[in-house]
Amino acid sequence: MRKSLMIIFVFLLSISSVYAWTSYTHKWICDKIGLNDSDCAAADTPKVQSEHPDLNFKYHHCANDEYDCDARTHAEKYLMYSDSDSRGFAAHLFADSMVPVHWYSFDYDTCHKLFEDAVEEKLRNSENVKYSVFGSSIDLSSWNVTMTCPAKFGKEYKNVTVYADNLYMDMTAKYVADQMHISYTPTTVQSYDATPMIYVLFAFLIIIFTLFMYFGMKNKRNNVKRKK
């Protein structure tokens, strides 16, 4: 009975990890660079981490964004293997090294997770489209997330501001592609001039209003004639 409960608990943990922000972000990055033959989110699951101790959560961090931080050195180890699982692990760790909240010691619930959730929401809702309306620009691809949180430095806490935007995420994808020796083509933002559509809409509304007034007046005259 106790063993069965433990299996269920690990299974539930695996589900929650798979659908966390980290998983979505890693899939987004790997889709963007064309790494479709590897599961770039698997390194976050307890089952995979139990089979590969080098994928323990503590190795997903990159203290002070250093060149030889844990995430990057462990990614390099997995990059030496050519199988799809190892390539997925390497891409995951390289991407984690570029997450701003992985550079400092933040509280997970009050900062770390909130930042990651906010970035995930932006990634889900943004589009690579920009509209021009009467000379003004509406860019659906542009977004940013900024948070200031206390980070632990030894025994002290200092406020640190972390930031990410659409350009930074594109840079992150390029970094992972470069480290994985993958040719990367940045996604271009499609630009459209919506002004003609606005004119057409205004013209349509004017026509509808004119017809409404015309038939309204016509019905009114007909009703007057009937009364006479």
N, C-alpha and C positions, 0 to 999 in steps of 0.2 A: 504493500500500500504506500509506504513512504517513498519507495523507488518510483512508483507511478506518478505520485505528486511531483517529485523532482523533475521527471521527464516533461510533465505538463508545464511546469514553471519555466524550464529552459525553452520549451517551444514557444510560450507566450513572449518571452524575452526576445527570441529570434524574430518574431513577427513585428514587435515594436521597433526593433533595430532596423529591419529592412525598410520600413516605411518612414523612418525619421528623415529630417532635413539632410543629413549627411548622405544618405543613400540617394535621395533625389538629385542632389547637387553633383555627386559623382557620376550618376547616369547622364545628367545633362552635359557635363564636361566630356565624357567619353563619346556620347553621341555627336557632340560638336566637332571632335577631332577624328571621327570615323573609326573609333576603336570599338567596333560592334561585336567582335568575336570573344570578348572577355566580359565577365561580370565585375564591373568596377565598384559595386556596392558590397560585394560579399565580405570584404575585409572587416566590416563593422559587425558581422553576426557572431554571436557567442560560439556557435558550432565551429566556424572556421577558425576563430581565435584559439579555441581549445586544441585544434589540430595543428596550428601554427603559432607557437609561442612568440615568434617575432612580430606577430600582428596584434599583440596586446595593446590595449588603448593607450598606454603610456608612450608607445612608440609612434603614435599618430601626431604627436605634438612637435613643434619646432621652436624651441625656446629662443626668444629674441630674434627670430627669423635668421638664424645663423646658417651658413653654408653647409656645415657638417652636423646639423641637428639630427635628432633621432629619426624623424620621419624621412628625411632625405637619405641618410645612410642605410636605413633598412630598405628603402625603395631601391637603392642601387643593388642590394643583394638579390632582390627578386628579379631585377632587370637582367641579371646574368642568365636566367632561364628563359627558354623560348615558348614554353607551354602557355596556353591561354589563361589559366588560373594565375600563374605567377605574374604575367603581364598585367592582369587586372589588379593584383595586389600592389604592384609597383605604381601603376597609374593612380590608385587610390591614395597611397602614401605621398606621392609627389603633389597631388592636389591638396591633401591635408596640410602640407607644409606651407601652403599659400593662404590658408584660412586665418585671418587676423586674430581671432580669439584663440587660436592654437599657439600663438606666440607668447602669451602671458598666462599667469596663474589667476584665472577669474573663477568666481563662483558659478557653477554650472547652471543652476535654476534661475538665478536672478540676472545673469548676463550672457554667459556662453550660449545657452539654448535660445534665449530670446533673440540674440543677434542672428544665429543661424536660421531660426524660423522666419525672421523678417526678410532675410535674403532669399530664402526659398520662395516666399510669397511673391517677391518681386520677379524672380525667375519664371514662376508659373504664369504670371499675369502680363508680362511684357511681350511686345511684338516687335519684329524688325520692320517697322513701318513708320514713316514720318509724313505728315500731311501739312500742306501750306494752304492757309485760308486767308484771303485778303492781305497777304504779305506777312501774316503771323504764322509761326511754326508750331505744330503739335507733334511732338516726338514721342511715340509710344514705346520706343526702345530705350529711352533714357530714364534712369532711376538711380537712387542712392540710398544707403542705410548708414546712419551714424549713431554710435552709442558711446557714452562715457561711463566707465565702470571702475570700481576699485580693484586693483590687481595686487597680488602679494609679492613683495620683494624681500625675501628673507623673513624678518619678523615684522616688517612694516607694510602698510598698504598705501598705494599711490593711485590717483585717478589716471586712467589711460583711455584715450579716445580711439576707437576702432572704426574703420570706414570701409565700405565696399560699394561699387557702382557697376553699371553695365560694362564700362571700359575695363575695369579691374578684372571682371569675370572673363572677359575676352582675353586679357593678358594672362590670366591663370590657365585658360585652355591652351594658349600658345606655349606657355611654359611646360605644361605636361606633355604636349605634343613634341616639343624639342627634346625633352628628357627621354621620351620613348622612341625618339628617332622616327617620328611620323611627320609627313608633310602636312602642314596646316594652312588652310585657306580661310581667312577671317570671313565671317558672315557679313554681307553688305546690307545696309538698311535701304529698303525701297522707299523712294520719295514720290509722292503724288500731290498734284495741285488739285485741291478739292473745291476751289473757287467756282469753276464752271458748274459743278454739281449743286452748289448753293444757289447759283442763278437759276438753274433748271427747277430746283425745288420752289424758289420764290415764284417763278413763272407759273408752275403748276398750281400753287396755292392761289395765285391771282385769278387763274382761269376758273378754278373751283368756286372761288368767292363770287366772281362775275356771273357764272351760271346760276349759282344759288340766288343771287339778287335778281337775275333776269326772270327765272321761273317763279320766284316769290312774288315779284311784281305782276307777272302774267296771271298767276292764280288769283291774286287780289283783284285784278280788273275783271276776271271772269266771275268772281263771286259777286262783285258790284252789279254786273249786268244781270245776273240771275235774280238778284233782289229786286231790280227794276221790272 
